[in-house]
Amino acid sequence: MNPTRKKRIFNILIVLLFSISGISMILYSLNTNLDYFFTPSELNEKELSSSKRIKIGGMVLSGSVKRDGSEISFVITDYENSINVIYDGIVPDLFKEDSGVVALGYLRNDIFEAEEVLAKHDENYMPPNIEINNDS
Amino acid sequence: MIVEISHFLTILATGLFLLSGLFATFINNTEYISNLIARTYSHAFFFLIASFGLYVWLAATDNFSVLYIASHSNTNLPIFYKISSIWSAHEGSMFLWIVFLAIWGFIFNFKISQSNPLKSLTLGILSLVIVGFLLFLLLTSNPFQTILPIPPINGADINPVLQDPALVIHPPTLYLGYVGFSIPFACAIAFLIKGNSDIEWELMVQKWSIMAWIFLTIGITLGSWWAYYELGWGGYWFWDPVENVALMPWLAATAFIHSLSVSIKSKKLRVWTILLSILVFSLSLFGAFIVRSGIIDSVHSFANDPERGLYLLGFISLIIITSLILFVLRFSKIQSIERIKRFSKESFVSINNIFFGVLIFSVMLGVTYPLIYEYLFNQKISVGAPFYTAIFSPIVLLACIFLIFSVDSKWSRRLKSNLLDLPVVVSTTSSAIITLLFLYFFDINDLYMNLLIFVGFLIILRYMFEIYKLIKFRKYINPFSAIAHMALGLLLISISLNSSLSTERAMSLKIDETVKYKDLSINFQNINLSNGSNYDAIKADLLIQTTDGKSVKLSPEKRRYFTRGQITTETAIHASPIRDIYITIGDQLDDGSWVVNIQLNYLIRWIWFSAILMSFAGILLVITHKKSTFTFKKSIS
């Protein structure tokens, strides 16, 4: 093998090494920083650690919204299972009972402590994975 | 009747653009043919503009027999919102997008002389791209559809959060940026087709690329500013998928204009510049695909329509695949033999181009990963700010360190830097001292934030030394680079301090109650009902006093719009250079008190100011750009 070819192969190997380590670092940081999205029923089936930030999507159960000072508590339901949520802050304009909502936060002792509550900026929005039957 | 004329003119324009494209691609380039292409393009352009003009007139005169206008406008709206309702939803905004694309091409046609060897081909390629979009408009998103026989008496109204001056200009500015990159793209493709490496296409497109970059920068900044005061969330960037798909072309475009200047100065990185021009345009199209296919949930997304998504995906794939095949075929002809010297200015720009690539790749991964993940594991996920912060902080930091090295470096020569140079020592130590002072007084505990503040100051001080040398010893500096990079330093400092110092609290307040928050005392004075022309509102009056005796009155509102029943938040902001006091009002509680949210957003104005300063550097470059550099006579040697 002549020296120029040797050098070229060496350079390619260096580039490959850097790209692979770079991509794996990005993927690692992606996997440690992503938020899982669950419906209340999916949440029931899984064991989750309370240190993992997750998103819960569903409908706000009618009659469940209670306020105490600036703190608000409500129930997110998919009409099969539900979960209690507490949140300290202003809920978005489109937050109302019987309407779609997504909460981001941590599950602690079966209560979901939300850091952020989102309502889709669309009156006709329905969270994914929920089939509504009109009787409920 | 008018809508049919408008529709017909667009179809006519499509045919003519197609002709212009075919002339350029299939017939050998004689003077007669290139004149024919230029003229066909102009005619097609005038038909398209006439069509759009008629459409604007239809919108301005409340012609609700047009389905699109009936669903997005209303007689009660002021005239400029009637017109801006055209770009408030998918079909009309696509129409505007195409018109802008055609305008760029028209100015190109007008400005570049007929003798330019790339002109006809570039114009032809542009025409074909326009045809692709026009077919998309006519086949999948027709804005000319009518409601017959009986049109509605009034329209459905524009979404109230979009009834805002910033939203009148934000989409057009952004679109001008996106489609502006079609010019360097088309030139690069024309260059590849010609396969003559003596032609300096880079010089020809520099001004155009920077203009498109300016529009993109200002467009993104306007969007950020609008979201801040209108949506009531109080931030300037949310890593929303639609923001991300605007950030990707911006990053690629920034890498592109850097690479472009290297190619012009020293004939290096030419291959890379071509790839970037293809990348920028593809990412602009990818943005259109993400927003308009409804494939990703976002506040911005238009209604879900798989047919549109498929068309756009096919169109983008066609463009990328043909460009890349062409690139591979011509690779041997355009490859530069000269190697880049270590520690030369080119080497630093190249390294930072790699960092730009990493950032683009990461954002792309963050946008598409939820789709891939759900497909593979059947589990919905979302990627938010923590991921992007984890990637951007170290990469931007590294890139800035190379940027600082590049200040001293020379084109095609090794950097002979002495680490004990006076400017280096002084700027490094003073930046370190400033950073430590911030750390001490404001207790900034995030390592990356401290480091970013440090490099931010370092960049600014380093360039200040250069400016000093310019004044004192007439030493040449590139003023555009100096301004743009100092703006970057300012941006890093303001982002870091903003994220470290800003605070927020929600509280419940009764009328006449006073609470203390930080150095403020907040007195909830009153709440009253008020009426606007198309909404009613609850308006709160709060008197805010600082410890040094200054007081401001802020009145946040909650509005309910009649036509859609939609509720919106009107924030009340007391803006100042140091910090914004940002207040929104929530619901009334059972005990009669109201939920009030207060945010103190530090240095947030400086973030937008830095972005504007960056685009100002671009504007300065465009207006002082020497005429001779775009004509072609000199550049063929």
Contacts between the chains, C-beta under 8 A, distances in Angstrom:
chain1	res1	chain2	res2	distance
A	22	B	358	6.4
A	23	B	361	7.9
A	26	B	358	7.5
A	26	B	361	7.1
A	26	B	362	5.4
A	26	B	365	6.5
A	26	B	391	6.4
A	27	B	365	7.7
A	29	B	387	6.3
A	29	B	390	4.6
A	29	B	391	6.2
A	30	B	365	6.3
A	30	B	366	7.0
A	30	B	369	6.2
A	30	B	383	6.7
A	30	B	387	5.6
A	32	B	390	8.0
A	33	B	383	7.1
A	33	B	384	7.5
A	33	B	386	4.2
A	33	B	387	3.8
A	33	B	390	5.8
A	34	B	369	7.2
A	34	B	373	7.8
A	34	B	381	4.9
A	34	B	382	6.9
A	34	B	383	5.1
A	34	B	384	7.8
A	34	B	387	6.6
A	35	B	381	6.4
A	35	B	382	4.9
A	35	B	383	7.5
A	35	B	384	5.9
A	36	B	379	6.4
A	36	B	380	7.3
A	36	B	381	5.4
A	37	B	379	7.8
A	37	B	380	3.7
A	37	B	381	6.0
A	37	B	382	6.0
A	38	B	380	7.7
A	55	B	382	6.0
A	67	B	587	7.6
A	67	B	589	4.8
A	67	B	590	6.7
A	67	B	595	7.8
A	69	B	507	7.6
A	69	B	508	4.7
A	69	B	589	7.7
A	70	B	506	4.1
A	70	B	507	5.2
A	70	B	508	4.8
A	70	B	595	5.4
A	88	B	506	6.0
A	89	B	506	4.3
A	89	B	597	6.5
A	90	B	232	8.0
A	90	B	506	5.6
A	90	B	584	6.1
A	90	B	585	7.9
A	90	B	586	3.8
A	90	B	587	8.0
A	90	B	595	5.6
A	90	B	597	4.5
A	91	B	586	6.8
A	91	B	587	7.6
A	93	B	232	7.7
A	93	B	558	7.4
A	93	B	566	7.9
A	93	B	567	4.4
A	93	B	568	6.0
A	93	B	569	5.6
A	94	B	567	7.1
A	104	B	384	7.8
A	120	B	297	7.6
A	120	B	299	7.7
A	121	B	161	7.4
A	121	B	299	4.9
A	123	B	564	7.6
A	123	B	565	7.9
A	123	B	566	7.2
A	128	B	297	7.9
A	128	B	380	6.6
A	129	B	380	7.3
